[in-house]
Amino acid sequence: MTIKLHPPALRALGMKRKIGLRRSARPLLALLKRGRMLRGHAWDPFGHAHVRKVERRLIGEYKSLVEIGLERLGPTTPMPSPA
């Protein structure tokens, strides 16, 4: 069994293909799983990447779009016709 991964760090270094991890990599995957609690904190090793910063900005943009949509939505709002 092989697990295929394409980590963003390797992608940024120009690696075009996925890497295959065999059963011997399970301890590494367990370590990554335990590292999930670091997400969004200052110690997040991947949180300073440009992609992650854009993702965090998109969360706020999405929330504001939903709020605008909810303000415009009412019981008499007509359903849009399918395009």
C-alpha positions in Angstrom: 0.0 0.0 0.0 1.3 3.5 -0.9 -0.2 6.8 0.2 0.2 9.5 -2.4 0.8 13.1 -1.2 1.7 16.4 -2.8 2.7 18.7 0.0 2.5 22.4 -0.6 6.1 22.9 0.5 7.4 20.5 -2.2 5.0 22.0 -4.7 6.6 25.4 -4.0 10.0 24.0 -4.6 8.9 23.0 -8.1 8.1 19.3 -7.5 5.4 18.5 -10.1 4.5 14.9 -9.0 3.1 13.4 -5.9 5.3 11.4 -3.6 4.5 7.9 -2.4 4.7 7.0 1.2 4.9 3.3 2.3 3.9 1.7 5.6 7.2 2.7 7.1 6.0 6.4 7.0 3.1 5.7 9.4 5.1 7.3 12.4 5.5 10.4 10.3 1.8 10.6 9.5 1.0 10.0 13.2 3.2 13.0 14.1 1.5 15.2 11.5 -1.9 14.1 12.9 -0.8 15.2 16.4 0.4 18.5 14.9 -3.1 19.5 13.9 -3.6 21.2 17.2 -1.1 23.8 16.1 -3.2 24.9 13.1 -4.0 28.6 13.2 -1.5 29.3 16.0 1.8 31.1 15.9 3.6 27.7 16.0 1.9 26.4 12.9 4.8 25.4 10.6 2.6 25.7 7.4 0.5 28.7 8.5 2.9 31.3 7.3 2.7 30.2 3.6 1.1 32.6 1.2 -1.6 30.1 0.3 -2.7 29.7 4.0 -2.8 33.5 4.4 -5.1 33.8 1.4 -7.3 31.0 2.8 -7.7 32.8 6.1 -8.7 36.1 4.2 -11.2 34.1 2.1 -13.0 33.0 5.3 -13.9 36.6 6.2 -14.9 37.4 2.6 -17.2 34.3 2.5 -18.8 35.2 5.8 -19.5 38.8 4.6 -21.0 37.5 1.4 -23.3 35.2 3.3 -24.4 38.0 5.6 -25.2 40.2 2.6 -27.2 37.4 1.0 -29.1 36.8 4.2 -29.9 40.5 4.5 -31.3 40.5 1.0 -33.3 37.3 1.5 -36.8 37.5 2.7 -40.1 35.5 2.5 -41.1 37.3 -0.7 -37.8 37.0 -2.4 -38.3 35.3 -5.8 -36.3 32.2 -6.7 -33.8 32.9 -9.5 -34.5 31.2 -12.8 -32.0 28.5 -13.8 -29.5 29.8 -16.4 
